Amino acid sequence: MKVGLVTDGTSYFTPQEIKELNLKVIPLKIIFPDGKSVNEDELDWKEYFASLKTTKILPTTSQPSAGEFEITYKELLSQGVDRILSIHISAGISGTVQSALLAKNILASENIDVFDSWYTSCGLRFQVEEAYNLLKEGLSVEDVIAHLDYMRDNTKLLFLVDTLEYLHKGGRIGGAQALIGSMLQLKPILSIKKVVETYDKVRTKEKAINRLVDDTKKGIKEAPGKFRLAVIHVQAFEVANQIREKLSGLSSEIPIWEVGPVVGTHVGPGTVGVGFTYLI
């Protein structure tokens, strides 16, 4: 059986990786204050994040339309694909899954499986990569989805926000809260599992990084078997590399993956994070 894999841009695969894994990737959008809408993959990320530092009104973000999914699904089915597995950013933080489901309903196809990863960034990417590997081994789509169910139940994804400015500008916290937090040097650590929640607030960046590292080490120590681990960042490679060095004893392979504008707009440049998942 020939299975087509679809995901969205917040998995943040490079163009070369997309080609190697034979993925169809549907980008999310950045909507600027003047109303202009641009696909995330069309932006120069470095220039975009530099512009955020001076803007008073943040751009907003938007999911792909059902029409974009419909076009992609039709294209795959016309190419002889028997099944489509479409894995996406959490429905709790984006309407992407809903757009994909709407496209499936429009096509009235039983050969399309839409899967909510519950995560974004590396949490989503882990699942897409594992799906590719399992399909390559000859597992059925149903068995692959069972593996993905296990992964999303056993994933931890933490972000350390460098400044409260972007959470404030984006309406996530009030001005007084942002001011007090900045004065107290609070560094919010956010977690994602279906939705974004405050995991902890730590005094000083150093203590926050140590908290990320310690909690990750604890989670990996409790892994019943194989696991995947990655460090992520928004324009903060040097700090991400420091975190990787602190985690180096856990695995010989700890990639550092960059997070782009759609996710980065909400947390801001300087954000770093760690994600891990257990594998069956």
C-alpha contacts under 8 A as a table, 3 or more apart, distances in Angstrom:
res1	aa1	res2	aa2	distance
1	M	81	V	7.90
1	M	82	D	6.16
1	M	83	R	7.68
2	K	80	G	7.50
2	K	81	V	5.13
2	K	82	D	5.29
2	K	83	R	6.64
3	V	81	V	5.68
3	V	82	D	5.90
3	V	83	R	4.79
3	V	84	I	5.51
3	V	85	L	7.06
3	V	135	L	7.69
4	G	23	L	7.47
4	G	24	K	7.92
4	G	76	L	6.69
4	G	81	V	6.08
4	G	82	D	7.85
4	G	83	R	6.30
4	G	84	I	4.67
4	G	85	L	6.23
5	L	22	N	7.45
5	L	23	L	5.43
5	L	24	K	6.34
5	L	84	I	6.02
5	L	85	L	5.15
5	L	86	S	5.96
5	L	87	I	7.78
5	L	128	V	7.93
5	L	132	Y	7.50
6	V	23	L	5.79
6	V	24	K	4.67
6	V	25	V	5.86
6	V	26	I	7.68
6	V	84	I	7.25
6	V	85	L	6.18
6	V	86	S	4.44
6	V	87	I	6.24
7	T	11	S	7.21
7	T	23	L	7.26
7	T	24	K	6.35
7	T	25	V	5.00
7	T	26	I	6.40
7	T	86	S	5.63
7	T	87	I	4.99
7	T	88	H	5.46
7	T	128	V	7.38
8	D	11	S	6.18
8	D	25	V	4.90
8	D	26	I	4.53
8	D	27	P	5.52
8	D	28	L	7.04
8	D	87	I	7.57
8	D	88	H	5.86
8	D	89	I	7.16
9	G	12	Y	5.62
9	G	13	F	7.56
9	G	25	V	5.93
9	G	26	I	5.76
9	G	27	P	4.35
9	G	28	L	6.02
9	G	40	E	7.52
9	G	41	D	7.53
10	T	27	P	7.50
10	T	28	L	7.41
10	T	89	I	6.81
10	T	120	T	6.00
10	T	121	S	5.47
10	T	124	L	7.79
10	T	259	V	7.70
10	T	260	G	7.44
10	T	262	V	7.20
10	T	263	V	7.16
11	S	89	I	7.78
11	S	120	T	6.33
11	S	121	S	4.81
11	S	122	C	6.51
11	S	124	L	5.60
11	S	125	R	4.87
12	Y	121	S	6.40
12	Y	125	R	7.43
12	Y	257	W	7.71
12	Y	258	E	7.22
12	Y	259	V	6.54
12	Y	260	G	7.14
13	F	17	E	5.84
13	F	18	I	6.12
13	F	125	R	7.64
14	T	17	E	5.14
14	T	18	I	6.22
15	P	18	I	5.09
15	P	19	K	6.34
16	Q	19	K	5.16
16	Q	20	E	6.23
17	E	20	E	4.96
17	E	21	L	6.06
18	I	21	L	5.36
18	I	22	N	5.80
18	I	23	L	5.20
18	I	24	K	7.43
18	I	25	V	7.64
19	K	22	N	4.97
19	K	23	L	6.66
20	E	23	L	7.97
21	L	129	E	7.94
21	L	132	Y	6.88
24	K	72	T	7.54
26	I	64	P	7.08
26	I	68	E	7.58
26	I	69	F	7.51
27	P	39	N	5.96
27	P	40	E	6.13
27	P	41	D	6.57
27	P	64	P	6.70
28	L	39	N	5.96
28	L	40	E	5.95
28	L	61	T	7.35
28	L	62	S	6.03
28	L	63	Q	5.03
28	L	64	P	5.39
28	L	262	V	6.92
29	K	37	S	6.41
29	K	38	V	5.51
29	K	39	N	4.43
29	K	40	E	5.33
29	K	61	T	5.57
29	K	62	S	5.06
29	K	63	Q	6.35
29	K	64	P	6.98
29	K	262	V	6.96
30	I	37	S	5.70
30	I	38	V	5.31
30	I	39	N	6.24
30	I	40	E	6.11
30	I	59	P	6.51
30	I	60	T	5.92
30	I	61	T	4.65
30	I	62	S	6.46
30	I	261	P	7.50
30	I	262	V	6.47
31	I	35	G	6.02
31	I	36	K	5.63
31	I	37	S	4.38
31	I	38	V	6.44
31	I	59	P	5.48
31	I	60	T	5.11
31	I	61	T	5.75
31	I	62	S	7.19
32	F	35	G	5.37
32	F	36	K	5.31
32	F	37	S	6.43
32	F	58	L	7.54
32	F	59	P	4.47
32	F	60	T	6.54
33	P	36	K	7.35
33	P	57	I	6.85
33	P	58	L	7.19
33	P	59	P	5.69
33	P	60	T	7.80
38	V	42	E	6.83
38	V	43	L	7.54
39	N	42	E	5.51
39	N	43	L	7.28
40	E	43	L	5.67
40	E	260	G	7.58
40	E	261	P	6.47
40	E	262	V	6.66
43	L	48	Y	6.96
44	D	47	E	5.48
44	D	48	Y	6.06
45	W	48	Y	5.02
45	W	49	F	6.18
45	W	260	G	6.52
45	W	261	P	6.57
46	K	49	F	5.47
46	K	50	A	6.22
46	K	235	Q	7.35
47	E	50	A	5.10
47	E	51	S	6.25
48	Y	51	S	5.21
48	Y	52	L	6.57
48	Y	261	P	7.36
49	F	52	L	5.09
49	F	53	K	6.97
49	F	235	Q	7.85
49	F	261	P	7.33
49	F	265	T	7.92
49	F	268	G	7.73
49	F	269	P	6.38
50	A	53	K	5.65
50	A	54	T	7.67
51	S	54	T	5.74
51	S	55	T	6.47
52	L	55	T	5.26
52	L	58	L	6.93
52	L	265	T	7.93
55	T	58	L	6.52
56	K	169	K	7.57
57	I	169	K	6.85
58	L	169	K	6.43
58	L	170	G	6.50
58	L	265	T	7.50
59	P	265	T	7.42
60	T	265	T	7.72
61	T	262	V	5.98
62	S	94	S	7.67
62	S	95	G	7.86
63	Q	94	S	6.43
63	Q	95	G	5.66
63	Q	96	T	4.97
63	Q	99	S	7.66
64	P	68	E	6.42
64	P	69	F	7.55
64	P	96	T	6.20
64	P	99	S	6.90
65	S	68	E	5.37
65	S	69	F	6.87
65	S	96	T	7.89
65	S	99	S	5.81
66	A	69	F	5.19
66	A	70	E	6.11
66	A	99	S	4.39
66	A	100	A	5.92
66	A	101	L	7.93
66	A	102	L	5.94
66	A	103	A	5.02
67	G	70	E	4.89
67	G	71	I	6.20
67	G	103	A	6.67
68	E	71	I	5.27
68	E	72	T	6.39
69	F	72	T	5.11
69	F	73	Y	6.03
69	F	99	S	7.21
69	F	100	A	5.77
69	F	103	A	5.88
70	E	73	Y	5.18
70	E	74	K	6.02
70	E	100	A	7.82
70	E	103	A	4.93
70	E	104	K	7.21
70	E	106	I	7.75
70	E	107	L	7.30
71	I	74	K	5.22
71	I	75	E	6.12
72	T	75	E	5.13
72	T	76	L	6.35
73	Y	76	L	5.24
73	Y	77	L	6.19
73	Y	84	I	7.51
74	K	77	L	5.17
74	K	78	S	6.02
75	E	78	S	5.20
75	E	79	Q	6.36
76	L	79	Q	5.11
76	L	80	G	6.88
76	L	81	V	5.72
76	L	84	I	7.85
77	L	80	G	5.47
77	L	81	V	4.94
77	L	82	D	6.85
77	L	83	R	7.86
78	S	81	V	7.19
81	V	84	I	7.19
82	D	111	N	6.80
83	R	111	N	4.78
83	R	112	I	5.90
83	R	113	D	7.76
84	I	111	N	6.21
84	I	112	I	4.68
84	I	113	D	6.05
85	L	112	I	6.15
85	L	113	D	4.93
85	L	114	V	6.17
85	L	115	F	7.34
85	L	141	V	7.45
86	S	100	A	7.85
86	S	112	I	7.41
86	S	113	D	6.05
86	S	114	V	4.75
86	S	115	F	5.96
87	I	114	V	6.11
87	I	115	F	4.77
87	I	116	D	6.12
87	I	117	S	6.31
87	I	124	L	7.62
87	I	127	Q	7.78
87	I	128	V	6.71
88	H	96	T	6.95
88	H	97	V	6.23
88	H	114	V	7.83
88	H	115	F	6.42
88	H	116	D	5.46
88	H	117	S	5.65
88	H	120	T	7.64
88	H	124	L	6.75
89	I	93	I	7.57
89	I	94	S	6.76
89	I	96	T	6.82
89	I	97	V	7.18
89	I	116	D	6.54
89	I	117	S	5.90
89	I	118	W	6.44
89	I	119	Y	5.53
89	I	120	T	4.84
89	I	124	L	6.42
90	S	93	I	5.67
90	S	94	S	6.26
90	S	96	T	7.99
90	S	97	V	7.36
90	S	116	D	5.61
90	S	117	S	5.59
90	S	118	W	4.00
90	S	119	Y	4.92
90	S	120	T	6.48
90	S	193	K	7.97
90	S	194	K	5.51
90	S	195	V	7.32
91	A	94	S	5.13
91	A	95	G	5.80
91	A	96	T	6.74
91	A	97	V	5.67
91	A	98	Q	7.24
91	A	116	D	6.46
91	A	118	W	6.85
91	A	194	K	6.93
92	G	95	G	7.89
92	G	118	W	7.33
92	G	194	K	5.11
92	G	195	V	4.95
93	I	194	K	7.26
93	I	195	V	5.82
93	I	196	V	7.34
94	S	97	V	7.42
95	G	98	Q	5.27
95	G	99	S	6.37
96	T	99	S	5.13
96	T	100	A	6.31
97	V	100	A	5.04
97	V	101	L	6.16
97	V	114	V	7.12
97	V	115	F	7.58
97	V	116	D	6.43
98	Q	101	L	5.05
98	Q	102	L	6.08
99	S	102	L	5.10
99	S	103	A	6.29
100	A	103	A	5.16
100	A	104	K	6.31
100	A	114	V	6.76
101	L	104	K	4.97
101	L	105	N	6.22
101	L	114	V	6.52
102	L	105	N	5.07
102	L	106	I	6.16
103	A	106	I	5.01
103	A	107	L	6.26
104	K	107	L	5.21
104	K	108	A	5.97
104	K	109	S	6.05
104	K	112	I	6.49
105	N	108	A	4.71
105	N	109	S	6.92
109	S	112	I	6.16
110	E	113	D	7.76
115	F	145	I	7.91
117	S	120	T	7.46
117	S	123	G	7.50
117	S	124	L	5.76
117	S	127	Q	7.28
117	S	148	L	7.82
117	S	152	R	6.39
118	W	124	L	7.72
118	W	152	R	6.65
118	W	192	I	7.78
118	W	193	K	5.54
118	W	194	K	4.28
118	W	195	V	7.58
119	Y	123	G	5.19
119	Y	124	L	5.48
119	Y	152	R	7.94
119	Y	157	L	7.92
119	Y	192	I	6.13
119	Y	193	K	5.87
119	Y	194	K	6.17
119	Y	195	V	7.96
120	T	123	G	5.42
120	T	124	L	4.78
120	T	125	R	7.52
121	S	124	L	5.52
121	S	125	R	6.15
121	S	232	I	7.93
121	S	259	V	6.68
122	C	125	R	4.70
122	C	126	F	5.86
122	C	157	L	7.91
122	C	230	A	6.94
122	C	232	I	7.27
122	C	257	W	7.56
122	C	275	G	6.36
123	G	126	F	5.51
123	G	127	Q	6.90
123	G	152	R	7.92
123	G	155	T	6.98
123	G	156	K	7.79
123	G	157	L	6.60
123	G	275	G	6.49
123	G	276	F	7.41
123	G	277	T	7.56
124	L	127	Q	5.42
124	L	128	V	6.50
125	R	128	V	5.11
125	R	129	E	6.13
126	F	129	E	5.34
126	F	130	E	6.13
126	F	228	R	7.26
126	F	277	T	7.53
127	Q	130	E	5.09
127	Q	131	A	6.01
127	Q	148	L	6.14
127	Q	151	M	7.22
128	V	131	A	5.08
128	V	132	Y	6.26
129	E	132	Y	5.12
129	E	133	N	6.30
130	E	133	N	5.06
130	E	134	L	6.07
130	E	148	L	7.97
131	A	134	L	5.21
131	A	135	L	6.02
131	A	144	V	6.03
131	A	148	L	7.53
132	Y	135	L	5.28
132	Y	136	K	6.12
133	N	136	K	5.09
133	N	137	E	6.37
134	L	137	E	4.99
134	L	138	G	6.55
134	L	139	L	5.70
134	L	144	V	6.44
135	L	138	G	5.04
135	L	139	L	5.19
135	L	140	S	6.89
135	L	141	V	7.41
135	L	144	V	7.18
136	K	139	L	7.48
139	L	143	D	6.09
139	L	144	V	6.44
140	S	143	D	5.20
140	S	144	V	6.25
141	V	144	V	4.98
141	V	145	I	6.14
142	E	145	I	5.19
142	E	146	A	6.37
143	D	146	A	5.02
143	D	147	H	6.44
144	V	147	H	5.11
144	V	148	L	6.29
145	I	148	L	4.89
145	I	149	D	6.08
146	A	149	D	5.07
146	A	150	Y	6.47
147	H	150	Y	5.17
147	H	151	M	6.29
147	H	279	L	7.61
147	H	280	I	6.64
148	L	151	M	4.92
148	L	152	R	6.17
149	D	152	R	5.44
149	D	153	D	6.37
150	Y	153	D	5.24
150	Y	154	N	6.28
150	Y	278	Y	7.92
150	Y	279	L	7.56
150	Y	280	I	7.32
151	M	154	N	5.01
151	M	155	T	6.06
151	M	277	T	6.02
151	M	278	Y	5.89
151	M	279	L	6.20
151	M	280	I	7.86
152	R	155	T	5.42
152	R	277	T	7.61
154	N	277	T	5.68
154	N	278	Y	5.66
155	T	275	G	7.25
155	T	276	F	5.67
155	T	277	T	4.18
155	T	278	Y	6.60
156	K	191	S	7.60
156	K	192	I	7.54
156	K	193	K	7.62
156	K	275	G	5.55
156	K	276	F	5.57
156	K	277	T	6.51
157	L	191	S	5.74
157	L	192	I	5.76
157	L	193	K	7.58
157	L	273	G	7.28
157	L	274	V	5.92
157	L	275	G	4.21
157	L	276	F	6.64
158	L	189	I	6.61
158	L	190	L	5.61
158	L	191	S	4.58
158	L	192	I	6.75
158	L	199	Y	7.84
158	L	212	L	7.17
158	L	273	G	5.34
158	L	274	V	5.51
158	L	275	G	6.30
159	F	189	I	5.50
159	F	190	L	5.01
159	F	191	S	6.30
159	F	271	T	6.72
159	F	272	V	5.71
159	F	273	G	4.12
159	F	274	V	6.75
160	L	187	K	6.91
160	L	188	P	6.12
160	L	189	I	4.52
160	L	190	L	6.39
160	L	208	A	7.10
160	L	209	I	7.49
160	L	212	L	7.91
160	L	271	T	5.58
160	L	272	V	5.29
160	L	273	G	5.73
161	V	164	L	7.06
161	V	187	K	6.25
161	V	188	P	5.74
161	V	189	I	6.34
161	V	190	L	7.58
161	V	267	V	6.14
161	V	268	G	7.27
161	V	270	G	7.01
161	V	271	T	4.67
161	V	272	V	6.86
162	D	187	K	6.55
162	D	205	K	7.59
162	D	268	G	7.52
162	D	269	P	7.47
162	D	270	G	5.25
162	D	271	T	5.30
162	D	272	V	7.87
163	T	166	Y	7.05
163	T	182	S	7.58
163	T	187	K	7.08
163	T	268	G	7.44
163	T	270	G	7.84
164	L	167	L	5.40
164	L	168	H	6.22
164	L	178	A	5.73
164	L	181	G	7.35
164	L	182	S	6.95
164	L	187	K	7.84
164	L	188	P	7.83
165	E	168	H	5.17
165	E	169	K	6.13
165	E	178	A	6.93
165	E	268	G	7.88
166	Y	169	K	4.94
166	Y	170	G	5.88
166	Y	265	T	7.28
166	Y	266	H	6.08
166	Y	267	V	5.74
166	Y	268	G	5.50
167	L	170	G	5.22
167	L	171	G	6.27
167	L	172	R	4.95
167	L	173	I	5.87
167	L	266	H	6.21
167	L	267	V	6.13
167	L	268	G	7.93
168	H	171	G	5.16
168	H	172	R	5.64
168	H	173	I	4.87
168	H	174	G	5.88
168	H	175	G	6.33
168	H	178	A	6.33
169	K	172	R	7.60
170	G	173	I	7.95
170	G	266	H	6.38
171	G	174	G	6.85
173	I	177	Q	6.46
173	I	178	A	6.66
174	G	177	Q	5.32
174	G	178	A	6.22
175	G	178	A	5.05
175	G	179	L	6.09
176	A	179	L	5.06
176	A	180	I	6.10
177	Q	180	I	5.26
177	Q	181	G	5.93
178	A	181	G	5.08
178	A	182	S	6.06
179	L	182	S	5.18
179	L	183	M	6.19
180	I	183	M	5.10
180	I	184	L	6.16
181	G	184	L	5.19
181	G	185	Q	6.01
181	G	186	L	5.05
181	G	187	K	7.85
182	S	185	Q	4.88
182	S	186	L	6.10
183	M	186	L	7.73
184	L	203	R	7.21
185	Q	203	R	5.75
185	Q	204	T	5.72
186	L	201	K	6.00
186	L	202	V	5.55
186	L	203	R	4.80
186	L	204	T	6.28
187	K	201	K	5.58
187	K	202	V	5.20
187	K	203	R	6.09
187	K	204	T	6.28
187	K	205	K	6.21
187	K	208	A	6.56
188	P	198	T	6.97
188	P	199	Y	7.62
188	P	200	D	6.03
188	P	201	K	4.41
188	P	202	V	6.38
189	I	198	T	6.22
189	I	199	Y	5.40
189	I	200	D	5.19
189	I	201	K	5.96
189	I	202	V	7.51
189	I	208	A	7.31
190	L	196	V	6.62
190	L	197	E	5.65
190	L	198	T	4.63
190	L	199	Y	4.97
190	L	200	D	7.01
191	S	196	V	5.71
191	S	197	E	5.36
191	S	198	T	6.22
191	S	199	Y	5.46
192	I	195	V	5.52
192	I	196	V	4.60
192	I	197	E	6.40
193	K	196	V	6.76
198	T	201	K	7.63
201	K	208	A	7.96
202	V	205	K	7.65
202	V	207	K	6.53
202	V	208	A	5.45
203	R	207	K	6.51
203	R	208	A	7.07
204	T	207	K	5.58
204	T	208	A	6.45
205	K	208	A	5.01
205	K	209	I	6.15
206	E	209	I	5.22
206	E	210	N	6.27
207	K	210	N	5.06
207	K	211	R	6.18
208	A	211	R	5.00
208	A	212	L	6.36
209	I	212	L	5.09
209	I	213	V	6.26
209	I	243	I	7.28
210	N	213	V	5.01
210	N	214	D	5.94
211	R	214	D	5.12
211	R	215	D	6.02
212	L	215	D	5.47
212	L	216	T	6.11
212	L	273	G	7.56
212	L	274	V	7.01
213	V	216	T	5.17
213	V	217	K	6.14
213	V	243	I	7.04
213	V	246	K	6.98
213	V	247	L	6.69
214	D	217	K	5.16
214	D	218	K	6.24
215	D	218	K	5.06
215	D	219	G	6.18
216	T	219	G	5.05
216	T	220	I	6.14
216	T	274	V	7.40
216	T	275	G	7.87
216	T	276	F	7.60
217	K	220	I	5.20
217	K	221	K	6.03
217	K	247	L	7.34
217	K	250	L	7.36
218	K	221	K	5.11
218	K	222	E	6.43
219	G	222	E	5.24
219	G	223	A	6.53
220	I	223	A	5.07
220	I	227	F	7.54
220	I	250	L	7.48
220	I	276	F	7.68
223	A	226	K	7.12
223	A	227	F	6.93
223	A	278	Y	6.32
224	P	278	Y	7.64
225	G	278	Y	7.17
225	G	279	L	7.02
225	G	280	I	7.32
226	K	278	Y	6.11
226	K	279	L	5.30
226	K	280	I	7.05
227	F	276	F	6.95
227	F	277	T	5.54
227	F	278	Y	4.33
227	F	279	L	5.27
228	R	276	F	5.40
228	R	277	T	5.36
228	R	278	Y	6.56
228	R	279	L	7.45
229	L	251	S	7.89
229	L	253	E	7.92
229	L	254	I	5.87
229	L	255	P	7.57
229	L	274	V	7.54
229	L	275	G	5.86
229	L	276	F	4.31
229	L	277	T	6.75
230	A	254	I	5.18
230	A	255	P	5.14
230	A	256	I	5.99
230	A	257	W	7.26
230	A	274	V	5.93
230	A	275	G	5.52
230	A	276	F	6.45
231	V	240	A	6.27
231	V	243	I	7.40
231	V	244	R	6.53
231	V	254	I	7.01
231	V	255	P	6.31
231	V	256	I	4.78
231	V	257	W	6.32
231	V	272	V	7.49
231	V	273	G	5.79
231	V	274	V	4.56
231	V	275	G	6.46
232	I	240	A	6.64
232	I	256	I	5.54
232	I	257	W	4.80
232	I	258	E	5.66
232	I	259	V	6.58
232	I	272	V	5.68
232	I	273	G	5.02
232	I	274	V	6.02
232	I	275	G	7.75
233	H	236	A	5.50
233	H	237	F	6.36
233	H	240	A	6.17
233	H	256	I	7.62
233	H	257	W	6.63
233	H	258	E	5.17
233	H	259	V	5.71
233	H	270	G	7.11
233	H	271	T	5.64
233	H	272	V	4.21
233	H	273	G	6.14
234	V	237	F	7.70
234	V	258	E	6.01
234	V	259	V	5.18
234	V	260	G	6.76
234	V	264	G	6.11
234	V	268	G	7.11
234	V	269	P	4.95
234	V	270	G	5.56
234	V	271	T	5.20
234	V	272	V	6.39
235	Q	258	E	7.32
235	Q	259	V	7.93
235	Q	269	P	5.45
235	Q	270	G	5.77
235	Q	271	T	7.56
236	A	239	V	5.69
236	A	240	A	6.26
236	A	269	P	7.08
236	A	270	G	5.01
236	A	271	T	6.78
236	A	272	V	6.80
237	F	240	A	4.92
237	F	241	N	6.00
237	F	256	I	7.89
237	F	258	E	7.93
238	E	241	N	5.08
238	E	242	Q	6.37
239	V	242	Q	5.02
239	V	243	I	6.38
239	V	272	V	7.33
240	A	243	I	5.11
240	A	244	R	6.25
240	A	256	I	6.98
240	A	272	V	6.14
240	A	273	G	7.62
241	N	244	R	4.93
241	N	245	E	6.24
241	N	256	I	7.36
242	Q	245	E	5.14
242	Q	246	K	6.43
243	I	246	K	5.09
243	I	247	L	6.36
244	R	247	L	5.03
244	R	248	S	5.88
244	R	254	I	6.74
244	R	256	I	7.74
245	E	248	S	4.96
246	K	249	G	7.61
247	L	250	L	5.78
247	L	251	S	7.67
248	S	251	S	5.93
248	S	252	S	6.77
248	S	254	I	7.32
249	G	252	S	7.47
251	S	254	I	6.41
259	V	263	V	6.76
259	V	264	G	6.39
260	G	263	V	6.12
260	G	264	G	5.60
261	P	264	G	4.65
261	P	265	T	5.39
262	V	265	T	5.71
262	V	266	H	7.55
263	V	266	H	5.88
263	V	267	V	7.02
264	G	267	V	5.27
264	G	268	G	5.15
264	G	269	P	6.50
264	G	271	T	7.86
265	T	268	G	5.40
265	T	269	P	7.94
267	V	271	T	6.57
268	G	271	T	6.21
